[in-house]
Amino acid sequence: MPGRATGPRGRPAAPQQPPSIDFQAVNRVALHRLPDICARWLSGGRKEGDEWVCGDLSGKPGRSCKVNLVTGKWADFAADGASGGDVISLTAAIHNLSQGEAARRLADMLGIDLGGRHV
């Protein structure tokens, strides 16, 4: 069939699978950059000790949302107690993404190469 990719013996080529994501590695790298990430995405907040404090996951000023800059755990008490345990889940919550999409977005932002191999 013209215009269709084929594999061995003329069979249709298998669709390309996205590379596997090493979620732990992405989280590990992102955790070291968490103060910068919070300043960028939760810009109405501020660093208080080991926490980033803001009003909510849209980054408005206030005190209802807290991100632990050491562990990556976070909670938005203004949003029915939404919470998570790492930077990927925070990214997913802020941008309304799946965990995989959030990990890819973080990897792209932080310059982590996911192309064809684990991070």
Chimera marker file (.cmm) of the C-alpha trace (Angstrom):
<marker_set name="trace">
<marker id="1" x="0.000" y="0.000" z="0.000" r="1" g="1" b="0" radius="0.5"/>
<marker id="2" x="1.620" y="3.330" z="-0.992" r="1" g="1" b="0" radius="0.5"/>
<marker id="3" x="2.382" y="5.808" z="1.799" r="1" g="1" b="0" radius="0.5"/>
<marker id="4" x="2.213" y="3.167" z="4.527" r="1" g="1" b="0" radius="0.5"/>
<marker id="5" x="5.326" y="2.139" z="6.471" r="1" g="1" b="0" radius="0.5"/>
<marker id="6" x="6.114" y="-1.532" z="6.242" r="1" g="1" b="0" radius="0.5"/>
<marker id="7" x="8.326" y="-3.807" z="8.260" r="1" g="1" b="0" radius="0.5"/>
<marker id="8" x="9.999" y="-7.095" z="7.284" r="1" g="1" b="0" radius="0.5"/>
<marker id="9" x="8.260" y="-9.138" z="4.573" r="1" g="1" b="0" radius="0.5"/>
<marker id="10" x="5.951" y="-6.264" z="3.662" r="1" g="1" b="0" radius="0.5"/>
<marker id="11" x="3.987" y="-6.406" z="6.904" r="1" g="1" b="0" radius="0.5"/>
<marker id="12" x="2.794" y="-3.103" z="8.387" r="1" g="1" b="0" radius="0.5"/>
<marker id="13" x="5.441" y="-1.617" z="10.656" r="1" g="1" b="0" radius="0.5"/>
<marker id="14" x="4.683" y="-1.688" z="14.370" r="1" g="1" b="0" radius="0.5"/>
<marker id="15" x="3.724" y="1.710" z="15.754" r="1" g="1" b="0" radius="0.5"/>
<marker id="16" x="6.513" y="3.509" z="17.581" r="1" g="1" b="0" radius="0.5"/>
<marker id="17" x="6.148" y="3.285" z="21.354" r="1" g="1" b="0" radius="0.5"/>
<marker id="18" x="7.173" y="6.311" z="23.372" r="1" g="1" b="0" radius="0.5"/>
<marker id="19" x="10.357" y="5.696" z="25.359" r="1" g="1" b="0" radius="0.5"/>
<marker id="20" x="9.976" y="4.353" z="28.867" r="1" g="1" b="0" radius="0.5"/>
<marker id="21" x="10.142" y="6.999" z="31.544" r="1" g="1" b="0" radius="0.5"/>
<marker id="22" x="12.280" y="6.554" z="34.617" r="1" g="1" b="0" radius="0.5"/>
<marker id="23" x="9.954" y="8.443" z="36.965" r="1" g="1" b="0" radius="0.5"/>
<marker id="24" x="12.357" y="8.167" z="39.907" r="1" g="1" b="0" radius="0.5"/>
<marker id="25" x="15.182" y="9.727" z="37.917" r="1" g="1" b="0" radius="0.5"/>
<marker id="26" x="13.000" y="12.594" z="36.683" r="1" g="1" b="0" radius="0.5"/>
<marker id="27" x="11.809" y="13.234" z="40.240" r="1" g="1" b="0" radius="0.5"/>
<marker id="28" x="15.374" y="13.071" z="41.577" r="1" g="1" b="0" radius="0.5"/>
<marker id="29" x="16.614" y="15.707" z="39.112" r="1" g="1" b="0" radius="0.5"/>
<marker id="30" x="13.487" y="17.860" z="39.539" r="1" g="1" b="0" radius="0.5"/>
<marker id="31" x="13.749" y="17.787" z="43.330" r="1" g="1" b="0" radius="0.5"/>
<marker id="32" x="17.129" y="19.527" z="43.119" r="1" g="1" b="0" radius="0.5"/>
<marker id="33" x="15.494" y="22.258" z="41.008" r="1" g="1" b="0" radius="0.5"/>
<marker id="34" x="12.240" y="22.485" z="42.991" r="1" g="1" b="0" radius="0.5"/>
<marker id="35" x="12.766" y="26.037" z="44.317" r="1" g="1" b="0" radius="0.5"/>
<marker id="36" x="13.216" y="27.257" z="40.718" r="1" g="1" b="0" radius="0.5"/>
<marker id="37" x="10.218" y="25.215" z="39.523" r="1" g="1" b="0" radius="0.5"/>
<marker id="38" x="8.004" y="26.650" z="42.263" r="1" g="1" b="0" radius="0.5"/>
<marker id="39" x="9.181" y="30.199" z="41.551" r="1" g="1" b="0" radius="0.5"/>
<marker id="40" x="8.260" y="29.685" z="37.898" r="1" g="1" b="0" radius="0.5"/>
<marker id="41" x="4.906" y="27.889" z="38.224" r="1" g="1" b="0" radius="0.5"/>
<marker id="42" x="3.715" y="29.162" z="41.622" r="1" g="1" b="0" radius="0.5"/>
<marker id="43" x="5.011" y="32.690" z="41.200" r="1" g="1" b="0" radius="0.5"/>
<marker id="44" x="2.702" y="34.336" z="43.742" r="1" g="1" b="0" radius="0.5"/>
<marker id="45" x="4.321" y="32.316" z="46.501" r="1" g="1" b="0" radius="0.5"/>
<marker id="46" x="7.522" y="32.572" z="48.463" r="1" g="1" b="0" radius="0.5"/>
<marker id="47" x="10.095" y="30.379" z="50.174" r="1" g="1" b="0" radius="0.5"/>
<marker id="48" x="9.572" y="30.010" z="53.908" r="1" g="1" b="0" radius="0.5"/>
<marker id="49" x="12.197" y="27.763" z="55.480" r="1" g="1" b="0" radius="0.5"/>
<marker id="50" x="12.040" y="24.415" z="53.676" r="1" g="1" b="0" radius="0.5"/>
<marker id="51" x="8.645" y="25.150" z="52.075" r="1" g="1" b="0" radius="0.5"/>
<marker id="52" x="7.231" y="27.070" z="49.159" r="1" g="1" b="0" radius="0.5"/>
<marker id="53" x="4.007" y="28.732" z="50.328" r="1" g="1" b="0" radius="0.5"/>
<marker id="54" x="1.310" y="30.148" z="48.063" r="1" g="1" b="0" radius="0.5"/>
<marker id="55" x="-2.471" y="30.459" z="47.834" r="1" g="1" b="0" radius="0.5"/>
<marker id="56" x="-3.268" y="27.568" z="45.496" r="1" g="1" b="0" radius="0.5"/>
<marker id="57" x="-1.976" y="25.530" z="42.552" r="1" g="1" b="0" radius="0.5"/>
<marker id="58" x="-2.493" y="28.471" z="40.209" r="1" g="1" b="0" radius="0.5"/>
<marker id="59" x="0.257" y="30.257" z="42.155" r="1" g="1" b="0" radius="0.5"/>
<marker id="60" x="-1.829" y="33.028" z="43.670" r="1" g="1" b="0" radius="0.5"/>
<marker id="61" x="-0.540" y="34.721" z="46.813" r="1" g="1" b="0" radius="0.5"/>
<marker id="62" x="-1.692" y="33.192" z="50.069" r="1" g="1" b="0" radius="0.5"/>
<marker id="63" x="-0.885" y="30.392" z="52.487" r="1" g="1" b="0" radius="0.5"/>
<marker id="64" x="-3.208" y="27.488" z="51.587" r="1" g="1" b="0" radius="0.5"/>
<marker id="65" x="-0.768" y="25.580" z="49.359" r="1" g="1" b="0" radius="0.5"/>
<marker id="66" x="2.584" y="24.300" z="50.571" r="1" g="1" b="0" radius="0.5"/>
<marker id="67" x="5.393" y="22.428" z="48.838" r="1" g="1" b="0" radius="0.5"/>
<marker id="68" x="8.167" y="20.830" z="50.869" r="1" g="1" b="0" radius="0.5"/>
<marker id="69" x="11.340" y="21.778" z="48.986" r="1" g="1" b="0" radius="0.5"/>
<marker id="70" x="13.334" y="18.925" z="50.555" r="1" g="1" b="0" radius="0.5"/>
<marker id="71" x="10.948" y="15.998" z="49.985" r="1" g="1" b="0" radius="0.5"/>
<marker id="72" x="8.723" y="17.218" z="47.135" r="1" g="1" b="0" radius="0.5"/>
<marker id="73" x="5.545" y="16.484" z="49.117" r="1" g="1" b="0" radius="0.5"/>
<marker id="74" x="2.839" y="19.074" z="48.623" r="1" g="1" b="0" radius="0.5"/>
<marker id="75" x="-0.731" y="19.909" z="49.627" r="1" g="1" b="0" radius="0.5"/>
<marker id="76" x="-3.245" y="22.460" z="48.392" r="1" g="1" b="0" radius="0.5"/>
<marker id="77" x="-5.663" y="22.863" z="51.276" r="1" g="1" b="0" radius="0.5"/>
<marker id="78" x="-7.714" y="25.356" z="49.229" r="1" g="1" b="0" radius="0.5"/>
<marker id="79" x="-8.538" y="22.626" z="46.659" r="1" g="1" b="0" radius="0.5"/>
<marker id="80" x="-10.349" y="20.024" z="48.749" r="1" g="1" b="0" radius="0.5"/>
<marker id="81" x="-7.064" y="18.856" z="50.251" r="1" g="1" b="0" radius="0.5"/>
<marker id="82" x="-5.366" y="17.932" z="46.965" r="1" g="1" b="0" radius="0.5"/>
<marker id="83" x="-1.916" y="16.554" z="47.720" r="1" g="1" b="0" radius="0.5"/>
<marker id="84" x="0.946" y="14.514" z="46.344" r="1" g="1" b="0" radius="0.5"/>
<marker id="85" x="4.306" y="13.090" z="47.174" r="1" g="1" b="0" radius="0.5"/>
<marker id="86" x="6.676" y="14.251" z="44.427" r="1" g="1" b="0" radius="0.5"/>
<marker id="87" x="7.485" y="16.858" z="41.803" r="1" g="1" b="0" radius="0.5"/>
<marker id="88" x="5.821" y="14.901" z="38.977" r="1" g="1" b="0" radius="0.5"/>
<marker id="89" x="2.492" y="14.788" z="40.831" r="1" g="1" b="0" radius="0.5"/>
<marker id="90" x="2.814" y="18.512" z="41.572" r="1" g="1" b="0" radius="0.5"/>
<marker id="91" x="3.440" y="19.208" z="37.884" r="1" g="1" b="0" radius="0.5"/>
<marker id="92" x="0.455" y="17.039" z="36.928" r="1" g="1" b="0" radius="0.5"/>
<marker id="93" x="-1.802" y="18.900" z="39.371" r="1" g="1" b="0" radius="0.5"/>
<marker id="94" x="-0.652" y="22.376" z="38.339" r="1" g="1" b="0" radius="0.5"/>
<marker id="95" x="-1.031" y="21.722" z="34.604" r="1" g="1" b="0" radius="0.5"/>
<marker id="96" x="-3.863" y="19.152" z="34.676" r="1" g="1" b="0" radius="0.5"/>
<marker id="97" x="-1.716" y="16.435" z="33.067" r="1" g="1" b="0" radius="0.5"/>
<marker id="98" x="-1.333" y="12.697" z="33.446" r="1" g="1" b="0" radius="0.5"/>
<marker id="99" x="1.699" y="11.487" z="35.394" r="1" g="1" b="0" radius="0.5"/>
<marker id="100" x="3.437" y="10.468" z="32.136" r="1" g="1" b="0" radius="0.5"/>
<marker id="101" x="2.748" y="13.812" z="30.476" r="1" g="1" b="0" radius="0.5"/>
<marker id="102" x="3.945" y="15.635" z="33.593" r="1" g="1" b="0" radius="0.5"/>
<marker id="103" x="7.175" y="13.600" z="33.685" r="1" g="1" b="0" radius="0.5"/>
<marker id="104" x="7.819" y="14.354" z="29.993" r="1" g="1" b="0" radius="0.5"/>
<marker id="105" x="7.118" y="18.065" z="30.543" r="1" g="1" b="0" radius="0.5"/>
<marker id="106" x="9.546" y="18.184" z="33.479" r="1" g="1" b="0" radius="0.5"/>
<marker id="107" x="12.172" y="16.221" z="31.559" r="1" g="1" b="0" radius="0.5"/>
<marker id="108" x="11.883" y="18.642" z="28.642" r="1" g="1" b="0" radius="0.5"/>
<marker id="109" x="12.054" y="21.706" z="30.883" r="1" g="1" b="0" radius="0.5"/>
<marker id="110" x="15.066" y="20.365" z="32.799" r="1" g="1" b="0" radius="0.5"/>
<marker id="111" x="16.925" y="19.107" z="29.728" r="1" g="1" b="0" radius="0.5"/>
<marker id="112" x="16.624" y="15.422" z="30.630" r="1" g="1" b="0" radius="0.5"/>
<marker id="113" x="17.013" y="13.213" z="27.547" r="1" g="1" b="0" radius="0.5"/>
<marker id="114" x="14.226" y="10.614" z="27.407" r="1" g="1" b="0" radius="0.5"/>
<marker id="115" x="14.943" y="9.702" z="23.779" r="1" g="1" b="0" radius="0.5"/>
<marker id="116" x="15.030" y="5.951" z="23.441" r="1" g="1" b="0" radius="0.5"/>
<marker id="117" x="16.467" y="5.199" z="26.859" r="1" g="1" b="0" radius="0.5"/>
<marker id="118" x="15.754" y="5.622" z="30.521" r="1" g="1" b="0" radius="0.5"/>
<marker id="119" x="16.796" y="8.868" z="32.128" r="1" g="1" b="0" radius="0.5"/>
<link id1="1" id2="2" r="1" g="1" b="0" radius="0.2"/>
<link id1="2" id2="3" r="1" g="1" b="0" radius="0.2"/>
<link id1="3" id2="4" r="1" g="1" b="0" radius="0.2"/>
<link id1="4" id2="5" r="1" g="1" b="0" radius="0.2"/>
<link id1="5" id2="6" r="1" g="1" b="0" radius="0.2"/>
<link id1="6" id2="7" r="1" g="1" b="0" radius="0.2"/>
<link id1="7" id2="8" r="1" g="1" b="0" radius="0.2"/>
<link id1="8" id2="9" r="1" g="1" b="0" radius="0.2"/>
<link id1="9" id2="10" r="1" g="1" b="0" radius="0.2"/>
<link id1="10" id2="11" r="1" g="1" b="0" radius="0.2"/>
<link id1="11" id2="12" r="1" g="1" b="0" radius="0.2"/>
<link id1="12" id2="13" r="1" g="1" b="0" radius="0.2"/>
<link id1="13" id2="14" r="1" g="1" b="0" radius="0.2"/>
<link id1="14" id2="15" r="1" g="1" b="0" radius="0.2"/>
<link id1="15" id2="16" r="1" g="1" b="0" radius="0.2"/>
<link id1="16" id2="17" r="1" g="1" b="0" radius="0.2"/>
<link id1="17" id2="18" r="1" g="1" b="0" radius="0.2"/>
<link id1="18" id2="19" r="1" g="1" b="0" radius="0.2"/>
<link id1="19" id2="20" r="1" g="1" b="0" radius="0.2"/>
<link id1="20" id2="21" r="1" g="1" b="0" radius="0.2"/>
<link id1="21" id2="22" r="1" g="1" b="0" radius="0.2"/>
<link id1="22" id2="23" r="1" g="1" b="0" radius="0.2"/>
<link id1="23" id2="24" r="1" g="1" b="0" radius="0.2"/>
<link id1="24" id2="25" r="1" g="1" b="0" radius="0.2"/>
<link id1="25" id2="26" r="1" g="1" b="0" radius="0.2"/>
<link id1="26" id2="27" r="1" g="1" b="0" radius="0.2"/>
<link id1="27" id2="28" r="1" g="1" b="0" radius="0.2"/>
<link id1="28" id2="29" r="1" g="1" b="0" radius="0.2"/>
<link id1="29" id2="30" r="1" g="1" b="0" radius="0.2"/>
<link id1="30" id2="31" r="1" g="1" b="0" radius="0.2"/>
<link id1="31" id2="32" r="1" g="1" b="0" radius="0.2"/>
<link id1="32" id2="33" r="1" g="1" b="0" radius="0.2"/>
<link id1="33" id2="34" r="1" g="1" b="0" radius="0.2"/>
<link id1="34" id2="35" r="1" g="1" b="0" radius="0.2"/>
<link id1="35" id2="36" r="1" g="1" b="0" radius="0.2"/>
<link id1="36" id2="37" r="1" g="1" b="0" radius="0.2"/>
<link id1="37" id2="38" r="1" g="1" b="0" radius="0.2"/>
<link id1="38" id2="39" r="1" g="1" b="0" radius="0.2"/>
<link id1="39" id2="40" r="1" g="1" b="0" radius="0.2"/>
<link id1="40" id2="41" r="1" g="1" b="0" radius="0.2"/>
<link id1="41" id2="42" r="1" g="1" b="0" radius="0.2"/>
<link id1="42" id2="43" r="1" g="1" b="0" radius="0.2"/>
<link id1="43" id2="44" r="1" g="1" b="0" radius="0.2"/>
<link id1="44" id2="45" r="1" g="1" b="0" radius="0.2"/>
<link id1="45" id2="46" r="1" g="1" b="0" radius="0.2"/>
<link id1="46" id2="47" r="1" g="1" b="0" radius="0.2"/>
<link id1="47" id2="48" r="1" g="1" b="0" radius="0.2"/>
<link id1="48" id2="49" r="1" g="1" b="0" radius="0.2"/>
<link id1="49" id2="50" r="1" g="1" b="0" radius="0.2"/>
<link id1="50" id2="51" r="1" g="1" b="0" radius="0.2"/>
<link id1="51" id2="52" r="1" g="1" b="0" radius="0.2"/>
<link id1="52" id2="53" r="1" g="1" b="0" radius="0.2"/>
<link id1="53" id2="54" r="1" g="1" b="0" radius="0.2"/>
<link id1="54" id2="55" r="1" g="1" b="0" radius="0.2"/>
<link id1="55" id2="56" r="1" g="1" b="0" radius="0.2"/>
<link id1="56" id2="57" r="1" g="1" b="0" radius="0.2"/>
<link id1="57" id2="58" r="1" g="1" b="0" radius="0.2"/>
<link id1="58" id2="59" r="1" g="1" b="0" radius="0.2"/>
<link id1="59" id2="60" r="1" g="1" b="0" radius="0.2"/>
<link id1="60" id2="61" r="1" g="1" b="0" radius="0.2"/>
<link id1="61" id2="62" r="1" g="1" b="0" radius="0.2"/>
<link id1="62" id2="63" r="1" g="1" b="0" radius="0.2"/>
<link id1="63" id2="64" r="1" g="1" b="0" radius="0.2"/>
<link id1="64" id2="65" r="1" g="1" b="0" radius="0.2"/>
<link id1="65" id2="66" r="1" g="1" b="0" radius="0.2"/>
<link id1="66" id2="67" r="1" g="1" b="0" radius="0.2"/>
<link id1="67" id2="68" r="1" g="1" b="0" radius="0.2"/>
<link id1="68" id2="69" r="1" g="1" b="0" radius="0.2"/>
<link id1="69" id2="70" r="1" g="1" b="0" radius="0.2"/>
<link id1="70" id2="71" r="1" g="1" b="0" radius="0.2"/>
<link id1="71" id2="72" r="1" g="1" b="0" radius="0.2"/>
<link id1="72" id2="73" r="1" g="1" b="0" radius="0.2"/>
<link id1="73" id2="74" r="1" g="1" b="0" radius="0.2"/>
<link id1="74" id2="75" r="1" g="1" b="0" radius="0.2"/>
<link id1="75" id2="76" r="1" g="1" b="0" radius="0.2"/>
<link id1="76" id2="77" r="1" g="1" b="0" radius="0.2"/>
<link id1="77" id2="78" r="1" g="1" b="0" radius="0.2"/>
<link id1="78" id2="79" r="1" g="1" b="0" radius="0.2"/>
<link id1="79" id2="80" r="1" g="1" b="0" radius="0.2"/>
<link id1="80" id2="81" r="1" g="1" b="0" radius="0.2"/>
<link id1="81" id2="82" r="1" g="1" b="0" radius="0.2"/>
<link id1="82" id2="83" r="1" g="1" b="0" radius="0.2"/>
<link id1="83" id2="84" r="1" g="1" b="0" radius="0.2"/>
<link id1="84" id2="85" r="1" g="1" b="0" radius="0.2"/>
<link id1="85" id2="86" r="1" g="1" b="0" radius="0.2"/>
<link id1="86" id2="87" r="1" g="1" b="0" radius="0.2"/>
<link id1="87" id2="88" r="1" g="1" b="0" radius="0.2"/>
<link id1="88" id2="89" r="1" g="1" b="0" radius="0.2"/>
<link id1="89" id2="90" r="1" g="1" b="0" radius="0.2"/>
<link id1="90" id2="91" r="1" g="1" b="0" radius="0.2"/>
<link id1="91" id2="92" r="1" g="1" b="0" radius="0.2"/>
<link id1="92" id2="93" r="1" g="1" b="0" radius="0.2"/>
<link id1="93" id2="94" r="1" g="1" b="0" radius="0.2"/>
<link id1="94" id2="95" r="1" g="1" b="0" radius="0.2"/>
<link id1="95" id2="96" r="1" g="1" b="0" radius="0.2"/>
<link id1="96" id2="97" r="1" g="1" b="0" radius="0.2"/>
<link id1="97" id2="98" r="1" g="1" b="0" radius="0.2"/>
<link id1="98" id2="99" r="1" g="1" b="0" radius="0.2"/>
<link id1="99" id2="100" r="1" g="1" b="0" radius="0.2"/>
<link id1="100" id2="101" r="1" g="1" b="0" radius="0.2"/>
<link id1="101" id2="102" r="1" g="1" b="0" radius="0.2"/>
<link id1="102" id2="103" r="1" g="1" b="0" radius="0.2"/>
<link id1="103" id2="104" r="1" g="1" b="0" radius="0.2"/>
<link id1="104" id2="105" r="1" g="1" b="0" radius="0.2"/>
<link id1="105" id2="106" r="1" g="1" b="0" radius="0.2"/>
<link id1="106" id2="107" r="1" g="1" b="0" radius="0.2"/>
<link id1="107" id2="108" r="1" g="1" b="0" radius="0.2"/>
<link id1="108" id2="109" r="1" g="1" b="0" radius="0.2"/>
<link id1="109" id2="110" r="1" g="1" b="0" radius="0.2"/>
<link id1="110" id2="111" r="1" g="1" b="0" radius="0.2"/>
<link id1="111" id2="112" r="1" g="1" b="0" radius="0.2"/>
<link id1="112" id2="113" r="1" g="1" b="0" radius="0.2"/>
<link id1="113" id2="114" r="1" g="1" b="0" radius="0.2"/>
<link id1="114" id2="115" r="1" g="1" b="0" radius="0.2"/>
<link id1="115" id2="116" r="1" g="1" b="0" radius="0.2"/>
<link id1="116" id2="117" r="1" g="1" b="0" radius="0.2"/>
<link id1="117" id2="118" r="1" g="1" b="0" radius="0.2"/>
<link id1="118" id2="119" r="1" g="1" b="0" radius="0.2"/>
</marker_set>
